[in-house]
Amino acid sequence: MKKILLTGANGLLGQKLVGLLTQQSNVELVATARGQNRLPFSEGYQYRAMDITNRQQVLDVIGEERPDVVIHTAAMTDVDKCEQQKDDCWAQNVQAVEYLIEACRTTNAFLLHVSTDFIFDGTAGPYDEAAEANPISFYGWSKQAAETAVRHSNLRWAIARTVLVYGIAHDMSRSNIILWVKKSLEDGKNIKVVTDQWRSPTLAEDLAMGCYLIADKEAEGIFNISGKEVLTPYDMAIRTADYFGLDKSLIAQADASTFTQVARRPPRTGFILDKARAVLGYEPHSFEEGIAVLANQLKG
């Protein structure tokens, strides 16, 4: 049996990982998050409240559970909020990682840390694992600092970098581009979508699978775990409209300068997946297949 402890269990990726890991016969799962368990089911795993910004709690919970692997998905990911609330961002995205490293060191656990394409400036995407980081937002800087801490930790470690994760989770406040486009067009609203940013949109189930493959093999190093296509949000909106048979004439092209956002966004990211395919056997859904997964979940 492999004992896996998960942070951020209430989040989108966390929920998908709980769903996936509870199906594995060789995994004993400890799910953690701040406060109450908000997952829609409670069987097949143990839940413990753990605030990652509380050093003593992190040391106590990991010290008592002694997991073989820690999968760290919890983070402050609202890019604009990170720019405005820098202390909170640093506490959640950097100091918390330092506490997890300390706890993993005392228990000899393998640490899998989830990171982001926003560590790059977006001038040279799509990126491979060896590309040079150069963040242009405080969020990106905090995630880059966390990666540096993990890489210099002397632990057995992996970093799973991802891009623009979308999916449907229980009790989620935040929407995603597919649901937003679908609802707007169904309501007959005109929407503006940017054509000058490129991303590899990632189905949450694919990211969960990538994390599981890393954890199962305890594969060390950095892995790009994202969708396989590089698309603009405008491309994504058109494909969503096509899939659901909605009116594309409501979708207008815009460039990023027409939107006022607090934090800068990298213009062109996207990931090259050769390493994850070769080492892990990772193979993500296409964007169309991802839309179909969401459509089925909406029916369910």
C-alpha positions in Angstrom: 0.0 0.0 0.0 1.1 3.5 -0.8 -0.1 6.2 1.7 -0.7 9.5 -0.1 -1.5 12.8 1.7 -3.2 15.4 -0.4 -3.4 19.2 0.3 -6.2 21.3 -1.2 -8.7 18.5 -1.2 -11.7 20.9 -1.5 -10.4 22.5 -4.7 -11.0 21.5 -8.3 -7.9 19.4 -8.7 -8.1 18.2 -5.1 -11.7 16.8 -5.7 -10.6 15.1 -9.0 -7.6 13.5 -7.2 -9.8 12.2 -4.3 -12.1 10.7 -6.9 -9.2 9.1 -8.8 -7.1 8.0 -5.8 -10.0 6.3 -3.9 -10.4 4.1 -7.0 -6.9 2.7 -6.7 -6.7 -0.5 -4.7 -3.0 0.2 -3.7 -3.6 3.7 -2.3 -4.4 4.7 1.2 -5.6 8.3 1.0 -5.5 11.1 3.6 -7.3 14.2 2.2 -6.6 17.6 3.9 -7.8 21.1 3.4 -8.5 24.2 5.6 -11.6 23.8 7.7 -14.4 21.4 6.9 -14.5 18.6 4.4 -16.6 20.0 1.5 -16.3 16.9 -0.7 -19.6 15.3 -1.8 -18.6 11.8 -0.5 -16.7 10.6 2.5 -16.0 6.9 1.9 -12.6 5.5 0.8 -10.4 8.0 2.4 -9.6 9.8 5.7 -10.1 13.6 6.0 -8.0 15.8 8.3 -8.3 19.6 8.6 -4.8 21.1 7.9 -4.1 24.8 7.3 -0.9 24.8 5.2 0.0 28.3 6.4 0.1 26.9 10.0 3.6 25.4 10.4 2.8 23.4 13.6 -0.4 21.9 12.0 1.6 20.8 8.9 4.3 19.2 11.0 1.8 17.6 13.3 -0.5 16.1 10.6 2.3 14.9 8.3 4.3 13.7 11.3 1.3 11.6 12.6 0.2 10.3 9.2 3.7 9.6 7.8 2.6 9.4 4.2 4.8 7.9 1.5 3.9 10.7 -0.9 2.5 14.3 -0.3 0.6 15.8 -3.3 0.5 19.6 -2.8 -2.3 21.2 -4.8 -3.4 23.9 -2.4 -2.4 27.4 -3.4 -3.7 31.0 -3.9 -4.3 31.0 -7.6 -6.3 34.2 -8.2 -3.7 36.1 -10.2 -5.1 39.6 -9.5 -5.8 39.0 -5.9 -2.2 37.8 -5.5 -1.0 41.1 -6.9 -3.1 43.0 -4.4 -2.7 40.8 -1.3 1.0 40.0 -1.5 1.4 38.9 2.1 -1.4 36.3 1.8 -0.1 35.1 -1.5 3.5 34.6 -0.1 2.1 32.8 3.0 0.0 30.4 1.0 2.3 29.9 -2.0 5.8 30.0 -0.6 5.9 29.7 3.2 3.4 26.8 3.2 5.7 25.0 0.8 8.6 25.5 3.2 6.6 24.0 6.0 5.6 21.0 3.8 9.3 20.5 2.8 10.3 20.5 6.5 7.5 18.0 7.4 8.5 15.7 4.4 12.1 15.9 5.4 11.3 14.5 8.9 9.2 11.7 7.5 11.2 11.0 4.3 8.1 11.6 2.1 8.2 12.1 -1.6 6.8 15.6 -2.4 4.8 16.4 -5.5 4.3 20.1 -5.9 1.8 21.6 -8.5 3.1 24.6 -10.4 2.1 26.8 -13.3 2.9 28.2 -16.7 2.8 31.7 -15.1 6.4 31.3 -14.0 7.2 32.2 -17.6 7.0 35.6 -19.3 5.1 34.2 -22.3 7.5 35.4 -25.0 8.7 32.0 -26.2 5.9 29.4 -25.6 5.2 26.6 -25.9 7.7 25.6 -23.2 9.5 22.4 -22.3 10.6 21.5 -18.7 14.1 23.0 -19.1 12.8 26.5 -20.2 14.0 29.5 -18.2 11.5 31.0 -15.8 10.9 34.7 -15.8 7.6 35.6 -14.0 5.9 38.9 -14.8 3.3 38.8 -11.9 3.5 38.4 -8.2 1.6 35.1 -8.5 4.1 33.8 -11.0 6.9 35.0 -8.8 5.5 33.2 -5.7 5.1 30.0 -7.7 8.7 30.3 -9.0 10.0 30.8 -5.5 8.1 27.7 -4.3 9.6 25.7 -7.1 13.1 26.9 -6.1 12.5 25.8 -2.5 11.3 22.3 -3.7 14.3 21.9 -6.0 16.8 22.8 -3.3 15.1 20.8 -0.6 17.2 17.6 -0.7 13.9 15.7 -0.7 12.8 13.2 -3.3 10.6 15.6 -5.3 8.6 16.3 -8.4 7.0 19.4 -9.9 3.9 19.1 -12.1 3.5 22.3 -14.1 0.1 22.9 -15.6 -1.9 25.5 -17.6 -5.4 26.9 -17.4 -7.2 24.1 -15.6 -10.9 23.7 -16.3 -13.5 21.3 -15.0 -16.6 20.9 -13.0 -16.4 20.3 -9.2 -18.9 20.0 -6.4 -19.8 23.3 -4.8 -17.4 25.4 -6.9 -17.7 29.2 -6.9 -15.4 29.8 -9.9 -16.6 29.2 -13.4 -14.4 28.2 -16.4 -14.3 29.3 -20.0 -16.5 26.5 -21.3 -19.3 27.0 -18.8 -19.1 30.8 -19.2 -19.3 30.7 -23.0 -22.1 28.1 -22.9 -24.2 30.1 -20.4 -23.6 33.5 -22.1 -24.5 32.2 -25.6 -27.6 30.4 -24.2 -28.7 33.7 -22.6 -28.1 35.5 -26.0 -25.3 37.7 -24.5 -22.6 39.2 -26.7 -19.2 38.3 -25.3 -15.6 39.5 -26.1 -12.8 36.9 -26.0 -9.1 37.5 -26.5 -7.2 36.4 -29.5 -3.7 37.4 -28.4 -3.1 35.0 -25.6 -2.2 31.3 -26.1 -2.6 28.5 -23.5 -2.8 24.7 -23.3 -6.2 24.3 -21.6 -6.1 21.4 -19.2 -9.0 19.2 -18.2 -8.9 18.7 -14.4 -9.2 15.0 -14.8 -6.1 14.9 -17.0 -4.1 16.9 -14.4 -5.3 14.5 -11.7 -4.1 11.5 -13.8 -0.8 13.2 -14.4 -0.3 13.7 -10.6 -1.3 10.1 -9.9 1.2 8.8 -12.5 4.0 10.8 -10.9 3.0 9.8 -7.4 2.6 6.1 -8.3 6.1 5.9 -9.9 7.6 8.5 -7.5 9.1 9.9 -10.7 11.5 12.7 -9.8 12.0 16.0 -11.6 9.8 18.5 -13.4 6.9 17.4 -15.6 4.6 19.4 -17.9 1.1 18.1 -17.3 -1.4 20.0 -19.4 -3.7 19.8 -22.4 -2.0 19.0 -25.8 -3.2 21.9 -27.9 -2.1 25.5 -27.8 -5.3 27.6 -28.3 -6.4 31.2 -27.7 -9.4 31.8 -25.5 -11.2 32.9 -28.7 -10.4 29.4 -30.2 -11.8 27.8 -27.1 -15.0 29.9 -27.2 -15.6 29.0 -30.9 -15.0 25.3 -30.2 -17.4 25.4 -27.2 -20.1 27.1 -29.3 -19.6 24.5 -32.1 -19.8 21.6 -29.6 -23.1 22.8 -28.1 -24.6 24.2 -31.3 -24.8 27.8 -30.1 -24.7 31.1 -32.0 -21.0 32.0 -32.7 -22.0 35.4 -34.1 -22.3 36.5 -30.4 -18.6 36.0 -29.9 -16.4 39.0 -30.7 -12.6 39.1 -31.0 -10.7 41.3 -28.6 -7.1 41.8 -27.6 -5.9 41.7 -24.0 -5.4 45.4 -23.8 -9.2 46.0 -23.9 -9.4 44.3 -20.5 -8.2 46.0 -17.4 -6.5 43.5 -15.2 -4.4 44.2 -12.1 -1.7 41.6 -12.9 0.2 41.1 -16.1 -0.5 37.9 -18.0 2.1 36.0 -20.1 0.9 36.3 -23.8 2.0 32.9 -25.1 2.6 29.9 -22.9 1.4 26.3 -23.6 3.5 23.2 -22.9 5.5 20.6 -24.8 4.5 17.2 -23.3 7.1 14.8 -24.7 8.7 14.1 -21.3 5.4 13.3 -19.5 4.4 11.1 -22.4 7.7 9.2 -22.5 8.3 8.8 -18.7 4.8 8.6 -17.3 2.7 7.4 -20.3 0.6 10.6 -19.8 -1.9 11.2 -22.6 -4.4 14.0 -22.2 -7.8 14.5 -23.8 -8.2 16.9 -26.8 -10.1 20.1 -26.0 -13.2 18.8 -27.8 -13.0 15.6 -25.7 -12.7 17.8 -22.6 -15.8 19.7 -23.5 -17.6 16.3 -23.9 -16.5 15.2 -20.5 -17.9 18.4 -19.0 -21.1 18.1 -21.0 -21.6 14.6 -19.6 -21.0 15.8 -16.1 -23.6 18.6 -16.5 -26.2 16.0 -17.5 -25.2 13.8 -14.5 
